[in-house]
Amino acid sequence: MNHNDNLLGLVPKSDVKLSLGVCDRTLARWAKTGYLPRVRVGKGIYYRVSDLKKLTKGGEK
């Protein structure tokens, strides 16, 4: 994760895939169901740090 992503509170999809150990298809399904919303910036897909923290802590949204 680079410094700019931290400032925006966003994590690129590639980092999320590695840290959670999931594939593109799983992330797409989670976004569609609202389990882990994604943010599009230009052609890139990012995830909010706050949403990732909720997911990894098992907290309710």
PDB file of N, CA, C and O in Angstrom:
ATOM      1  N   MET A   1       0.859  -1.164   0.000  1.00  0.00           N
ATOM      2  CA  MET A   1       0.000   0.000   0.000  1.00  0.00           C
ATOM      3  C   MET A   1       0.905   1.227   0.000  1.00  0.00           C
ATOM      4  O   MET A   1       1.847   1.303   0.788  1.00  0.00           O
ATOM      5  N   ASN A   2       0.623   2.187  -0.880  1.00  0.00           N
ATOM      6  CA  ASN A   2       1.475   3.371  -0.903  1.00  0.00           C
ATOM      7  C   ASN A   2       0.916   4.481  -0.025  1.00  0.00           C
ATOM      8  O   ASN A   2      -0.210   4.399   0.464  1.00  0.00           O
ATOM      9  N   HIS A   3       1.709   5.500   0.161  1.00  0.00           N
ATOM     10  CA  HIS A   3       1.361   6.598   1.061  1.00  0.00           C
ATOM     11  C   HIS A   3       0.072   7.298   0.659  1.00  0.00           C
ATOM     12  O   HIS A   3      -0.727   7.639   1.532  1.00  0.00           O
ATOM     13  N   ASN A   4      -0.159   7.525  -0.628  1.00  0.00           N
ATOM     14  CA  ASN A   4      -1.368   8.224  -1.080  1.00  0.00           C
ATOM     15  C   ASN A   4      -2.627   7.457  -0.726  1.00  0.00           C
ATOM     16  O   ASN A   4      -3.636   8.069  -0.374  1.00  0.00           O
ATOM     17  N   ASP A   5      -2.597   6.137  -0.809  1.00  0.00           N
ATOM     18  CA  ASP A   5      -3.768   5.341  -0.457  1.00  0.00           C
ATOM     19  C   ASP A   5      -4.104   5.506   1.019  1.00  0.00           C
ATOM     20  O   ASP A   5      -5.277   5.590   1.383  1.00  0.00           O
ATOM     21  N   ASN A   6      -3.096   5.553   1.862  1.00  0.00           N
ATOM     22  CA  ASN A   6      -3.327   5.764   3.282  1.00  0.00           C
ATOM     23  C   ASN A   6      -3.998   7.092   3.543  1.00  0.00           C
ATOM     24  O   ASN A   6      -4.903   7.177   4.373  1.00  0.00           O
ATOM     25  N   LEU A   7      -3.571   8.132   2.846  1.00  0.00           N
ATOM     26  CA  LEU A   7      -4.141   9.453   3.053  1.00  0.00           C
ATOM     27  C   LEU A   7      -5.613   9.492   2.685  1.00  0.00           C
ATOM     28  O   LEU A   7      -6.393  10.195   3.326  1.00  0.00           O
ATOM     29  N   LEU A   8      -5.994   8.762   1.682  1.00  0.00           N
ATOM     30  CA  LEU A   8      -7.377   8.755   1.240  1.00  0.00           C
ATOM     31  C   LEU A   8      -8.240   7.765   2.018  1.00  0.00           C
ATOM     32  O   LEU A   8      -9.465   7.786   1.901  1.00  0.00           O
ATOM     33  N   GLY A   9      -7.621   6.917   2.794  1.00  0.00           N
ATOM     34  CA  GLY A   9      -8.372   5.904   3.527  1.00  0.00           C
ATOM     35  C   GLY A   9      -8.830   4.775   2.628  1.00  0.00           C
ATOM     36  O   GLY A   9      -9.798   4.080   2.941  1.00  0.00           O
ATOM     37  N   LEU A  10      -8.124   4.582   1.487  1.00  0.00           N
ATOM     38  CA  LEU A  10      -8.491   3.547   0.535  1.00  0.00           C
ATOM     39  C   LEU A  10      -7.334   2.577   0.335  1.00  0.00           C
ATOM     40  O   LEU A  10      -6.166   2.954   0.426  1.00  0.00           O
ATOM     41  N   VAL A  11      -7.676   1.328   0.064  1.00  0.00           N
ATOM     42  CA  VAL A  11      -6.692   0.288  -0.183  1.00  0.00           C
ATOM     43  C   VAL A  11      -6.983  -0.290  -1.572  1.00  0.00           C
ATOM     44  O   VAL A  11      -8.130  -0.613  -1.880  1.00  0.00           O
ATOM     45  N   PRO A  12      -5.955  -0.421  -2.405  1.00  0.00           N
ATOM     46  CA  PRO A  12      -6.187  -0.990  -3.739  1.00  0.00           C
ATOM     47  C   PRO A  12      -6.607  -2.459  -3.673  1.00  0.00           C
ATOM     48  O   PRO A  12      -6.261  -3.184  -2.740  1.00  0.00           O
ATOM     49  N   LYS A  13      -7.359  -2.873  -4.686  1.00  0.00           N
ATOM     50  CA  LYS A  13      -7.874  -4.241  -4.745  1.00  0.00           C
ATOM     51  C   LYS A  13      -6.766  -5.281  -4.626  1.00  0.00           C
ATOM     52  O   LYS A  13      -6.950  -6.298  -3.957  1.00  0.00           O
ATOM     53  N   SER A  14      -5.637  -5.050  -5.253  1.00  0.00           N
ATOM     54  CA  SER A  14      -4.547  -6.034  -5.209  1.00  0.00           C
ATOM     55  C   SER A  14      -4.077  -6.282  -3.776  1.00  0.00           C
ATOM     56  O   SER A  14      -3.781  -7.421  -3.413  1.00  0.00           O
ATOM     57  N   ASP A  15      -4.007  -5.236  -2.966  1.00  0.00           N
ATOM     58  CA  ASP A  15      -3.598  -5.390  -1.564  1.00  0.00           C
ATOM     59  C   ASP A  15      -4.658  -6.125  -0.747  1.00  0.00           C
ATOM     60  O   ASP A  15      -4.332  -6.927   0.128  1.00  0.00           O
ATOM     61  N   VAL A  16      -5.926  -5.845  -1.039  1.00  0.00           N
ATOM     62  CA  VAL A  16      -7.019  -6.505  -0.322  1.00  0.00           C
ATOM     63  C   VAL A  16      -7.020  -8.001  -0.634  1.00  0.00           C
ATOM     64  O   VAL A  16      -7.189  -8.830   0.259  1.00  0.00           O
ATOM     65  N   LYS A  17      -6.830  -8.333  -1.903  1.00  0.00           N
ATOM     66  CA  LYS A  17      -6.778  -9.739  -2.304  1.00  0.00           C
ATOM     67  C   LYS A  17      -5.682 -10.480  -1.562  1.00  0.00           C
ATOM     68  O   LYS A  17      -5.902 -11.582  -1.059  1.00  0.00           O
ATOM     69  N   LEU A  18      -4.512  -9.885  -1.492  1.00  0.00           N
ATOM     70  CA  LEU A  18      -3.384 -10.529  -0.810  1.00  0.00           C
ATOM     71  C   LEU A  18      -3.625 -10.669   0.687  1.00  0.00           C
ATOM     72  O   LEU A  18      -3.385 -11.732   1.260  1.00  0.00           O
ATOM     73  N   SER A  19      -4.096  -9.603   1.318  1.00  0.00           N
ATOM     74  CA  SER A  19      -4.241  -9.643   2.774  1.00  0.00           C
ATOM     75  C   SER A  19      -5.382 -10.550   3.230  1.00  0.00           C
ATOM     76  O   SER A  19      -5.294 -11.167   4.291  1.00  0.00           O
ATOM     77  N   LEU A  20      -6.458 -10.636   2.433  1.00  0.00           N
ATOM     78  CA  LEU A  20      -7.580 -11.490   2.817  1.00  0.00           C
ATOM     79  C   LEU A  20      -7.490 -12.885   2.212  1.00  0.00           C
ATOM     80  O   LEU A  20      -8.204 -13.795   2.633  1.00  0.00           O
ATOM     81  N   GLY A  21      -6.612 -13.055   1.224  1.00  0.00           N
ATOM     82  CA  GLY A  21      -6.466 -14.361   0.584  1.00  0.00           C
ATOM     83  C   GLY A  21      -7.673 -14.761  -0.249  1.00  0.00           C
ATOM     84  O   GLY A  21      -8.074 -15.925  -0.254  1.00  0.00           O
ATOM     85  N   VAL A  22      -8.254 -13.788  -0.956  1.00  0.00           N
ATOM     86  CA  VAL A  22      -9.420 -14.062  -1.789  1.00  0.00           C
ATOM     87  C   VAL A  22      -9.126 -13.679  -3.239  1.00  0.00           C
ATOM     88  O   VAL A  22      -8.129 -13.014  -3.523  1.00  0.00           O
ATOM     89  N   CYS A  23      -9.995 -14.100  -4.148  1.00  0.00           N
ATOM     90  CA  CYS A  23      -9.808 -13.824  -5.570  1.00  0.00           C
ATOM     91  C   CYS A  23     -10.726 -12.684  -6.026  1.00  0.00           C
ATOM     92  O   CYS A  23     -11.569 -12.201  -5.270  1.00  0.00           O
ATOM     93  N   ASP A  24     -10.537 -12.272  -7.278  1.00  0.00           N
ATOM     94  CA  ASP A  24     -11.352 -11.201  -7.856  1.00  0.00           C
ATOM     95  C   ASP A  24     -12.846 -11.517  -7.778  1.00  0.00           C
ATOM     96  O   ASP A  24     -13.667 -10.653  -7.469  1.00  0.00           O
ATOM     97  N   ARG A  25     -13.167 -12.750  -8.060  1.00  0.00           N
ATOM     98  CA  ARG A  25     -14.578 -13.159  -8.088  1.00  0.00           C
ATOM     99  C   ARG A  25     -15.236 -13.004  -6.710  1.00  0.00           C
ATOM    100  O   ARG A  25     -16.379 -12.559  -6.606  1.00  0.00           O
ATOM    101  N   THR A  26     -14.510 -13.370  -5.675  1.00  0.00           N
ATOM    102  CA  THR A  26     -15.035 -13.235  -4.313  1.00  0.00           C
ATOM    103  C   THR A  26     -15.254 -11.767  -3.970  1.00  0.00           C
ATOM    104  O   THR A  26     -16.295 -11.407  -3.420  1.00  0.00           O
ATOM    105  N   LEU A  27     -14.277 -10.915  -4.292  1.00  0.00           N
ATOM    106  CA  LEU A  27     -14.429  -9.486  -4.013  1.00  0.00           C
ATOM    107  C   LEU A  27     -15.605  -8.892  -4.780  1.00  0.00           C
ATOM    108  O   LEU A  27     -16.328  -8.049  -4.250  1.00  0.00           O
ATOM    109  N   ALA A  28     -15.800  -9.322  -6.016  1.00  0.00           N
ATOM    110  CA  ALA A  28     -16.930  -8.836  -6.815  1.00  0.00           C
ATOM    111  C   ALA A  28     -18.260  -9.260  -6.185  1.00  0.00           C
ATOM    112  O   ALA A  28     -19.206  -8.474  -6.129  1.00  0.00           O
ATOM    113  N   ARG A  29     -18.321 -10.498  -5.715  1.00  0.00           N
ATOM    114  CA  ARG A  29     -19.543 -10.990  -5.069  1.00  0.00           C
ATOM    115  C   ARG A  29     -19.823 -10.232  -3.776  1.00  0.00           C
ATOM    116  O   ARG A  29     -20.966  -9.869  -3.495  1.00  0.00           O
ATOM    117  N   TRP A  30     -18.769  -9.995  -2.990  1.00  0.00           N
ATOM    118  CA  TRP A  30     -18.944  -9.256  -1.742  1.00  0.00           C
ATOM    119  C   TRP A  30     -19.421  -7.833  -2.012  1.00  0.00           C
ATOM    120  O   TRP A  30     -20.250  -7.304  -1.270  1.00  0.00           O
ATOM    121  N   ALA A  31     -18.904  -7.214  -3.066  1.00  0.00           N
ATOM    122  CA  ALA A  31     -19.332  -5.856  -3.406  1.00  0.00           C
ATOM    123  C   ALA A  31     -20.792  -5.854  -3.842  1.00  0.00           C
ATOM    124  O   ALA A  31     -21.552  -4.965  -3.461  1.00  0.00           O
ATOM    125  N   LYS A  32     -21.184  -6.837  -4.632  1.00  0.00           N
ATOM    126  CA  LYS A  32     -22.554  -6.915  -5.134  1.00  0.00           C
ATOM    127  C   LYS A  32     -23.558  -7.104  -4.004  1.00  0.00           C
ATOM    128  O   LYS A  32     -24.655  -6.547  -4.041  1.00  0.00           O
ATOM    129  N   THR A  33     -23.181  -7.888  -3.003  1.00  0.00           N
ATOM    130  CA  THR A  33     -24.091  -8.161  -1.893  1.00  0.00           C
ATOM    131  C   THR A  33     -24.008  -7.106  -0.787  1.00  0.00           C
ATOM    132  O   THR A  33     -24.825  -7.100   0.133  1.00  0.00           O
ATOM    133  N   GLY A  34     -23.010  -6.207  -0.885  1.00  0.00           N
ATOM    134  CA  GLY A  34     -22.858  -5.177   0.139  1.00  0.00           C
ATOM    135  C   GLY A  34     -22.009  -5.601   1.320  1.00  0.00           C
ATOM    136  O   GLY A  34     -21.834  -4.835   2.267  1.00  0.00           O
ATOM    137  N   TYR A  35     -21.479  -6.815   1.273  1.00  0.00           N
ATOM    138  CA  TYR A  35     -20.641  -7.324   2.365  1.00  0.00           C
ATOM    139  C   TYR A  35     -19.354  -6.519   2.504  1.00  0.00           C
ATOM    140  O   TYR A  35     -18.905  -6.236   3.614  1.00  0.00           O
ATOM    141  N   LEU A  36     -18.760  -6.149   1.355  1.00  0.00           N
ATOM    142  CA  LEU A  36     -17.559  -5.318   1.339  1.00  0.00           C
ATOM    143  C   LEU A  36     -17.664  -4.369   0.148  1.00  0.00           C
ATOM    144  O   LEU A  36     -17.233  -4.706  -0.955  1.00  0.00           O
ATOM    145  N   PRO A  37     -18.233  -3.189   0.364  1.00  0.00           N
ATOM    146  CA  PRO A  37     -18.409  -2.231  -0.732  1.00  0.00           C
ATOM    147  C   PRO A  37     -17.073  -1.799  -1.330  1.00  0.00           C
ATOM    148  O   PRO A  37     -16.056  -1.730  -0.640  1.00  0.00           O
ATOM    149  N   ARG A  38     -17.101  -1.512  -2.619  1.00  0.00           N
ATOM    150  CA  ARG A  38     -15.896  -1.045  -3.296  1.00  0.00           C
ATOM    151  C   ARG A  38     -16.095   0.381  -3.780  1.00  0.00           C
ATOM    152  O   ARG A  38     -17.220   0.866  -3.905  1.00  0.00           O
ATOM    153  N   VAL A  39     -14.986   1.033  -4.046  1.00  0.00           N
ATOM    154  CA  VAL A  39     -14.994   2.412  -4.538  1.00  0.00           C
ATOM    155  C   VAL A  39     -14.216   2.426  -5.835  1.00  0.00           C
ATOM    156  O   VAL A  39     -13.077   1.962  -5.887  1.00  0.00           O
ATOM    157  N   ARG A  40     -14.823   2.956  -6.882  1.00  0.00           N
ATOM    158  CA  ARG A  40     -14.125   3.084  -8.160  1.00  0.00           C
ATOM    159  C   ARG A  40     -13.536   4.483  -8.259  1.00  0.00           C
ATOM    160  O   ARG A  40     -14.227   5.480  -8.047  1.00  0.00           O
ATOM    161  N   VAL A  41     -12.260   4.540  -8.581  1.00  0.00           N
ATOM    162  CA  VAL A  41     -11.575   5.812  -8.828  1.00  0.00           C
ATOM    163  C   VAL A  41     -10.906   5.653 -10.184  1.00  0.00           C
ATOM    164  O   VAL A  41      -9.904   4.953 -10.320  1.00  0.00           O
ATOM    165  N   GLY A  42     -11.476   6.313 -11.182  1.00  0.00           N
ATOM    166  CA  GLY A  42     -10.995   6.110 -12.543  1.00  0.00           C
ATOM    167  C   GLY A  42     -11.227   4.659 -12.926  1.00  0.00           C
ATOM    168  O   GLY A  42     -12.351   4.165 -12.841  1.00  0.00           O
ATOM    169  N   LYS A  43     -10.175   3.978 -13.346  1.00  0.00           N
ATOM    170  CA  LYS A  43     -10.284   2.564 -13.707  1.00  0.00           C
ATOM    171  C   LYS A  43      -9.936   1.643 -12.548  1.00  0.00           C
ATOM    172  O   LYS A  43     -10.041   0.422 -12.666  1.00  0.00           O
ATOM    173  N   GLY A  44      -9.524   2.223 -11.433  1.00  0.00           N
ATOM    174  CA  GLY A  44      -9.109   1.417 -10.290  1.00  0.00           C
ATOM    175  C   GLY A  44     -10.243   1.088  -9.343  1.00  0.00           C
ATOM    176  O   GLY A  44     -11.237   1.810  -9.261  1.00  0.00           O
ATOM    177  N   ILE A  45     -10.078  -0.015  -8.628  1.00  0.00           N
ATOM    178  CA  ILE A  45     -11.039  -0.431  -7.607  1.00  0.00           C
ATOM    179  C   ILE A  45     -10.325  -0.426  -6.263  1.00  0.00           C
ATOM    180  O   ILE A  45      -9.242  -0.991  -6.109  1.00  0.00           O
ATOM    181  N   TYR A  46     -10.954   0.223  -5.305  1.00  0.00           N
ATOM    182  CA  TYR A  46     -10.382   0.383  -3.968  1.00  0.00           C
ATOM    183  C   TYR A  46     -11.417   0.016  -2.925  1.00  0.00           C
ATOM    184  O   TYR A  46     -12.612  -0.071  -3.206  1.00  0.00           O
ATOM    185  N   TYR A  47     -10.929  -0.197  -1.715  1.00  0.00           N
ATOM    186  CA  TYR A  47     -11.787  -0.525  -0.584  1.00  0.00           C
ATOM    187  C   TYR A  47     -11.443   0.395   0.569  1.00  0.00           C
ATOM    188  O   TYR A  47     -10.275   0.720   0.784  1.00  0.00           O
ATOM    189  N   ARG A  48     -12.461   0.820   1.318  1.00  0.00           N
ATOM    190  CA  ARG A  48     -12.242   1.725   2.443  1.00  0.00           C
ATOM    191  C   ARG A  48     -11.591   0.974   3.606  1.00  0.00           C
ATOM    192  O   ARG A  48     -11.966  -0.152   3.933  1.00  0.00           O
ATOM    193  N   VAL A  49     -10.622   1.623   4.209  1.00  0.00           N
ATOM    194  CA  VAL A  49      -9.947   1.042   5.371  1.00  0.00           C
ATOM    195  C   VAL A  49     -10.973   0.748   6.471  1.00  0.00           C
ATOM    196  O   VAL A  49     -10.893  -0.285   7.135  1.00  0.00           O
ATOM    197  N   SER A  50     -11.923   1.643   6.661  1.00  0.00           N
ATOM    198  CA  SER A  50     -12.933   1.454   7.710  1.00  0.00           C
ATOM    199  C   SER A  50     -13.771   0.204   7.458  1.00  0.00           C
ATOM    200  O   SER A  50     -14.108  -0.511   8.401  1.00  0.00           O
ATOM    201  N   ASP A  51     -14.116  -0.069   6.189  1.00  0.00           N
ATOM    202  CA  ASP A  51     -14.888  -1.276   5.868  1.00  0.00           C
ATOM    203  C   ASP A  51     -14.048  -2.534   6.093  1.00  0.00           C
ATOM    204  O   ASP A  51     -14.558  -3.551   6.563  1.00  0.00           O
ATOM    205  N   LEU A  52     -12.764  -2.458   5.755  1.00  0.00           N
ATOM    206  CA  LEU A  52     -11.884  -3.607   5.966  1.00  0.00           C
ATOM    207  C   LEU A  52     -11.710  -3.904   7.450  1.00  0.00           C
ATOM    208  O   LEU A  52     -11.658  -5.066   7.854  1.00  0.00           O
ATOM    209  N   LYS A  53     -11.621  -2.860   8.256  1.00  0.00           N
ATOM    210  CA  LYS A  53     -11.497  -3.060   9.706  1.00  0.00           C
ATOM    211  C   LYS A  53     -12.740  -3.739  10.267  1.00  0.00           C
ATOM    212  O   LYS A  53     -12.636  -4.639  11.100  1.00  0.00           O
ATOM    213  N   LYS A  54     -13.918  -3.308   9.810  1.00  0.00           N
ATOM    214  CA  LYS A  54     -15.177  -3.929  10.263  1.00  0.00           C
ATOM    215  C   LYS A  54     -15.207  -5.398   9.878  1.00  0.00           C
ATOM    216  O   LYS A  54     -15.616  -6.253  10.664  1.00  0.00           O
ATOM    217  N   LEU A  55     -14.767  -5.679   8.656  1.00  0.00           N
ATOM    218  CA  LEU A  55     -14.785  -7.055   8.159  1.00  0.00           C
ATOM    219  C   LEU A  55     -13.839  -7.947   8.955  1.00  0.00           C
ATOM    220  O   LEU A  55     -14.209  -9.052   9.351  1.00  0.00           O
ATOM    221  N   THR A  56     -12.631  -7.473   9.187  1.00  0.00           N
ATOM    222  CA  THR A  56     -11.651  -8.297   9.880  1.00  0.00           C
ATOM    223  C   THR A  56     -11.946  -8.441  11.365  1.00  0.00           C
ATOM    224  O   THR A  56     -11.526  -9.419  11.983  1.00  0.00           O
ATOM    225  N   LYS A  57     -12.650  -7.499  11.939  1.00  0.00           N
ATOM    226  CA  LYS A  57     -13.045  -7.604  13.350  1.00  0.00           C
ATOM    227  C   LYS A  57     -14.334  -8.394  13.493  1.00  0.00           C
ATOM    228  O   LYS A  57     -14.707  -8.784  14.599  1.00  0.00           O
ATOM    229  N   GLY A  58     -15.025  -8.636  12.363  1.00  0.00           N
ATOM    230  CA  GLY A  58     -16.281  -9.378  12.421  1.00  0.00           C
ATOM    231  C   GLY A  58     -17.419  -8.535  12.929  1.00  0.00           C
ATOM    232  O   GLY A  58     -18.457  -9.063  13.329  1.00  0.00           O
ATOM    233  N   GLY A  59     -17.236  -7.210  12.918  1.00  0.00           N
ATOM    234  CA  GLY A  59     -18.264  -6.313  13.413  1.00  0.00           C
ATOM    235  C   GLY A  59     -19.403  -6.114  12.453  1.00  0.00           C
ATOM    236  O   GLY A  59     -19.277  -6.376  11.257  1.00  0.00           O
ATOM    237  N   GLU A  60     -20.492  -5.660  12.966  1.00  0.00           N
ATOM    238  CA  GLU A  60     -21.671  -5.354  12.161  1.00  0.00           C
ATOM    239  C   GLU A  60     -21.473  -4.048  11.427  1.00  0.00           C
ATOM    240  O   GLU A  60     -20.770  -3.160  11.907  1.00  0.00           O
ATOM    241  N   LYS A  61     -22.087  -3.928  10.272  1.00  0.00           N
ATOM    242  CA  LYS A  61     -22.001  -2.704   9.484  1.00  0.00           C
ATOM    243  C   LYS A  61     -23.096  -1.748   9.841  1.00  0.00           C
ATOM    244  O   LYS A  61     -23.176  -0.660   9.271  1.00  0.00           O
TER     245      LYS A  61
END
